[in-house]
Amino acid sequence: MNISTATVTSKGQVTIPAAVRNALSVGPGDRIQFIEVAPGRFEMLVASNDVKALKGMIKADHHVSIEEMNEAIANRGNES
């Protein structure tokens, strides 16, 4: 287990140690989420990914045109 420490500044800022940044592949402009998993215990997750990483996640067996999408939205709105 590797342990890294950081100090909180008077403005509440923390510099993430280089070893942690490297392990998480975090760089300037990336967003980090802090999730409370137990009282007083948080997990830190990288919240920003390159949009290219999403390619191929959803497999479509057919393509839908913008017109078909708009029609489906309009029909759904008329159901109320």
Secondary structure, DSSP 8 states (H G I E B T S, - for coil): ---------TTS-----HHHHHHHT--TT--EEEEEEETTEEEEEE----GGGGTTSS--SS---HHHHHHHHHHHHHT-
